Amino acid sequence: MDGFWQQVGGAIASEFADLSDVAEMTRLGVRLLLAAVLGALLGFEREHKGKAAGVRTHMLVALGSAIFMTIPLQIGVQPAELTRIIQGMVTGVGFLGAGTILKSDDESRVKGLTTAAGIWMTSAIGMTAGLGQEVSAILCTLFALIVFALMPRIVRLFGDDAPEPPRS
């Protein structure tokens, strides 16, 4: 009976052996945590402005995107082969973002495009963090926050003087 339990214990131990050492565990933890934090920053900005996709959505998109990058690298997928995963992610997240776009009864009004683009950007940031490009992920997040926060002010500043479009 001891042999049976040793086999069970060995099988369970091998199932939890995907992180071989502390350095690899730390690397994975840092990448996933960074992706979640950066996604939270973008989501907080969106939620603060009353948008549908907020903190949790952006965190999950960033974290999921990071996982889709880290795990293939962990199991030995060659970096060149990651391009197919990246292509799939870009397309898949595009469909997720498309769910946030609403066309109103007014033919000229579409809502949710910025939220959709933000979800897409959050996925790219998560992928960047997952690939171990932490500084690039942080820089991209700062640029996204600038676009979210600063550009509406600039548009309002210059938008008042813009001529009205012709009505048909």
Secondary structure in CASP SS format (residue, H / E / C, confidence):
PFRMAT SS
TARGET T0000
AUTHOR 0000-0000-0000
METHOD secondary structure of the structure
MODEL  1
M C 1.00
D H 1.00
G H 1.00
F H 1.00
W H 1.00
Q H 1.00
Q H 1.00
V H 1.00
G H 1.00
G H 1.00
A H 1.00
I H 1.00
A H 1.00
S H 1.00
E H 1.00
F C 1.00
A C 1.00
D C 1.00
L C 1.00
S C 1.00
D C 1.00
V H 1.00
A H 1.00
E H 1.00
M H 1.00
T H 1.00
R H 1.00
L H 1.00
G H 1.00
V H 1.00
R H 1.00
L H 1.00
L H 1.00
L H 1.00
A H 1.00
A H 1.00
V H 1.00
L H 1.00
G H 1.00
A H 1.00
L H 1.00
L H 1.00
G H 1.00
F H 1.00
E H 1.00
R H 1.00
E H 1.00
H H 1.00
K C 1.00
G C 1.00
K C 1.00
A C 1.00
A C 1.00
G C 1.00
V H 1.00
R H 1.00
T H 1.00
H H 1.00
M H 1.00
L H 1.00
V H 1.00
A H 1.00
L H 1.00
G H 1.00
S H 1.00
A H 1.00
I H 1.00
F H 1.00
M H 1.00
T H 1.00
I H 1.00
P H 1.00
L H 1.00
Q H 1.00
I C 1.00
G C 1.00
V C 1.00
Q C 1.00
P H 1.00
A H 1.00
E H 1.00
L H 1.00
T H 1.00
R H 1.00
I H 1.00
I H 1.00
Q H 1.00
G H 1.00
M H 1.00
V H 1.00
T H 1.00
G H 1.00
V H 1.00
G H 1.00
F H 1.00
L H 1.00
G H 1.00
A H 1.00
G C 1.00
T C 1.00
I C 1.00
L E 1.00
K E 1.00
S C 1.00
D C 1.00
D C 1.00
E C 1.00
S C 1.00
R C 1.00
V E 1.00
K E 1.00
G C 1.00
L H 1.00
T H 1.00
T H 1.00
A H 1.00
A H 1.00
G H 1.00
I H 1.00
W H 1.00
M H 1.00
T H 1.00
S H 1.00
A H 1.00
I H 1.00
G H 1.00
M H 1.00
T H 1.00
A H 1.00
G H 1.00
L C 1.00
G C 1.00
Q C 1.00
E H 1.00
V H 1.00
S H 1.00
A H 1.00
I H 1.00
L H 1.00
C H 1.00
T H 1.00
L H 1.00
F H 1.00
A H 1.00
L H 1.00
I H 1.00
V H 1.00
F H 1.00
A H 1.00
L H 1.00
M H 1.00
P H 1.00
R H 1.00
I H 1.00
V H 1.00
R H 1.00
L H 1.00
F H 1.00
G H 1.00
D C 1.00
D C 1.00
A C 1.00
P C 1.00
E C 1.00
P C 1.00
P C 1.00
R C 1.00
S C 1.00
END
